[in-house]
Amino acid sequence: MMKRSLIGPVVAVCVFLLGLTLSLPGVTKAQDHVVSPAEIQKDAANASSARQQHIDQLNVFFSTPQARQAMKSAHVDPQQVKGAVQQLDDDDLADLSARAQKAQNEFAAGTLSDRDLLIIVLVALAIVLIIVAVR
């Protein structure tokens, strides 16, 4: 009988503690986000902008006379390359874009010959087409 007489007060204490816990300010602020929607939107816009810059840079690289010559000799359709560049993920796109920029800078500085740049273009084309084919 002693056990039954304790159940009522124990339940009352549990209900009181639950009510107290739910009324605490920290619990009611659970809807506050650690990162605001404006910050998320800003990050998404920055990522989109960076991606577009990388795509534009690769399109410029693949439209150089050396690249057009390499695509023509390899019987690669420039539109196919342009479409493949669009399909690259952000990391591959950023890496390939950086390499293309470096090759263009070295060519402009005279440290690369036409032949060297042609080889780099062919390798870049192969990388783009392989990455897209694997996916």
Kinemage of the C-alpha trace (Angstrom):
@kinemage 1
@onewidth
@group {chain A} dominant
@subgroup {mainchain}
@vectorlist {calphas} color= white
{ca met a 1} P 0.000 0.000 0.000
{ca met a 2} L 2.862 2.320 0.634
{ca lys a 3} L 3.875 2.190 -3.014
{ca arg a 4} L 0.466 3.379 -4.267
{ca ser a 5} L 0.481 6.358 -1.979
{ca leu a 6} L 3.838 7.528 -3.481
{ca ile a 7} L 2.729 7.312 -7.122
{ca gly a 8} L 0.500 10.377 -6.971
{ca pro a 9} L 3.125 12.767 -5.512
{ca val a 10} L 5.852 11.389 -7.827
{ca val a 11} L 3.660 11.981 -10.886
{ca ala a 12} L 2.834 15.475 -9.642
{ca val a 13} L 6.531 16.292 -9.172
{ca cys a 14} L 7.356 14.918 -12.664
{ca val a 15} L 4.601 17.005 -14.265
{ca phe a 16} L 5.809 20.090 -12.381
{ca leu a 17} L 9.427 19.518 -13.481
{ca leu a 18} L 8.357 18.949 -17.070
{ca gly a 19} L 6.328 22.142 -17.067
{ca leu a 20} L 9.227 24.054 -15.536
{ca thr a 21} L 11.671 22.666 -18.101
{ca leu a 22} L 9.447 23.593 -21.033
{ca ser a 23} L 8.973 27.107 -19.752
{ca leu a 24} L 12.699 27.880 -19.631
{ca pro a 25} L 13.812 30.515 -22.175
{ca gly a 26} L 16.495 28.273 -23.742
{ca val a 27} L 13.944 25.648 -24.721
{ca thr a 28} L 11.542 28.105 -26.324
{ca lys a 29} L 14.298 29.540 -28.503
{ca ala a 30} L 14.853 26.261 -30.282
{ca gln a 31} L 13.589 27.837 -33.486
{ca asp a 32} L 16.449 30.350 -33.591
{ca his a 33} L 18.969 29.230 -36.190
{ca val a 34} L 22.691 29.239 -35.660
{ca val a 35} L 23.112 30.588 -39.191
{ca ser a 36} L 20.588 33.111 -40.388
{ca pro a 37} L 18.721 32.562 -43.664
{ca ala a 38} L 20.345 35.736 -45.014
{ca glu a 39} L 23.812 34.291 -44.392
{ca ile a 40} L 22.838 31.023 -46.076
{ca gln a 41} L 21.518 32.935 -49.074
{ca lys a 42} L 24.691 35.040 -49.218
{ca asp a 43} L 26.898 31.918 -49.121
{ca ala a 44} L 24.836 30.291 -51.863
{ca ala a 45} L 25.128 33.414 -54.022
{ca asn a 46} L 28.905 33.532 -53.476
{ca ala a 47} L 29.273 29.859 -54.387
{ca ser a 48} L 27.172 30.369 -57.498
{ca ser a 49} L 29.227 33.399 -58.493
{ca ala a 50} L 32.516 31.556 -57.970
{ca arg a 51} L 31.237 28.591 -59.986
{ca gln a 52} L 30.240 30.871 -62.861
{ca gln a 53} L 33.657 32.561 -62.808
{ca his a 54} L 35.357 29.164 -63.060
{ca ile a 55} L 33.093 28.138 -65.943
{ca asp a 56} L 33.765 31.418 -67.755
{ca gln a 57} L 37.510 31.049 -67.234
{ca leu a 58} L 37.489 27.522 -68.684
{ca asn a 59} L 35.337 28.626 -71.608
{ca val a 60} L 37.863 31.378 -72.374
{ca phe a 61} L 40.696 28.859 -72.089
{ca phe a 62} L 38.991 26.378 -74.416
{ca ser a 63} L 38.221 29.109 -76.949
{ca thr a 64} L 41.862 30.113 -77.454
{ca pro a 65} L 43.316 29.383 -80.891
{ca gln a 66} L 45.516 26.659 -79.426
{ca ala a 67} L 42.553 24.983 -77.746
{ca arg a 68} L 40.403 25.202 -80.876
{ca gln a 69} L 43.268 23.676 -82.866
{ca ala a 70} L 43.659 20.888 -80.281
{ca met a 71} L 39.920 20.131 -80.328
{ca lys a 72} L 39.896 20.105 -84.111
{ca ser a 73} L 42.847 17.710 -84.301
{ca ala a 74} L 41.274 15.462 -81.645
{ca his a 75} L 37.868 15.603 -83.398
{ca val a 76} L 36.212 16.976 -80.255
{ca asp a 77} L 33.114 19.126 -80.574
{ca pro a 78} L 33.610 22.458 -78.734
{ca gln a 79} L 29.929 22.416 -77.707
{ca gln a 80} L 30.469 19.008 -76.119
{ca val a 81} L 33.353 20.438 -74.113
{ca lys a 82} L 31.280 23.449 -73.084
{ca gly a 83} L 28.487 21.153 -71.917
{ca ala a 84} L 30.948 18.906 -70.085
{ca val a 85} L 32.449 21.873 -68.245
{ca gln a 86} L 28.966 22.745 -66.967
{ca gln a 87} L 28.624 19.242 -65.503
{ca leu a 88} L 31.817 19.333 -63.429
{ca asp a 89} L 31.376 19.530 -59.677
{ca asp a 90} L 32.589 22.625 -57.854
{ca asp a 91} L 35.887 21.127 -56.679
{ca asp a 92} L 36.870 19.746 -60.091
{ca leu a 93} L 35.795 22.971 -61.740
{ca ala a 94} L 37.871 25.122 -59.371
{ca asp a 95} L 40.934 22.877 -59.748
{ca leu a 96} L 40.787 22.746 -63.538
{ca ser a 97} L 40.113 26.474 -63.742
{ca ala a 98} L 43.179 27.234 -61.612
{ca arg a 99} L 45.331 24.976 -63.793
{ca ala a 100} L 44.018 26.594 -66.969
{ca gln a 101} L 44.717 30.070 -65.581
{ca lys a 102} L 48.244 29.016 -64.609
{ca ala a 103} L 48.879 27.605 -68.103
{ca gln a 104} L 47.595 30.782 -69.750
{ca asn a 105} L 49.773 32.952 -67.492
{ca glu a 106} L 52.847 30.859 -68.234
{ca phe a 107} L 52.124 30.943 -71.959
{ca ala a 108} L 51.683 34.720 -71.857
{ca ala a 109} L 54.964 35.048 -69.935
{ca gly a 110} L 56.744 32.972 -72.558
{ca thr a 111} L 57.614 30.069 -70.274
{ca leu a 112} L 55.415 27.711 -72.312
{ca ser a 113} L 55.662 27.051 -76.014
{ca asp a 114} L 52.708 26.535 -78.345
{ca arg a 115} L 53.407 22.811 -78.227
{ca asp a 116} L 53.394 22.778 -74.401
{ca leu a 117} L 50.122 24.677 -74.294
{ca leu a 118} L 48.646 22.316 -76.883
{ca ile a 119} L 49.536 19.336 -74.695
{ca ile a 120} L 48.038 21.028 -71.641
{ca val a 121} L 44.836 21.752 -73.564
{ca leu a 122} L 44.579 18.122 -74.698
{ca val a 123} L 45.122 16.886 -71.147
{ca ala a 124} L 42.501 19.329 -69.821
{ca leu a 125} L 40.043 18.187 -72.493
{ca ala a 126} L 40.677 14.564 -71.580
{ca ile a 127} L 40.175 15.303 -67.874
{ca val a 128} L 36.884 17.106 -68.491
{ca leu a 129} L 35.527 14.391 -70.759
{ca ile a 130} L 36.652 11.553 -68.467
{ca ile a 131} L 35.161 13.149 -65.340
{ca val a 132} L 31.839 13.686 -67.083
{ca ala a 133} L 31.842 10.178 -68.582
{ca val a 134} L 32.484 8.576 -65.195
{ca arg a 135} L 29.485 10.337 -63.676
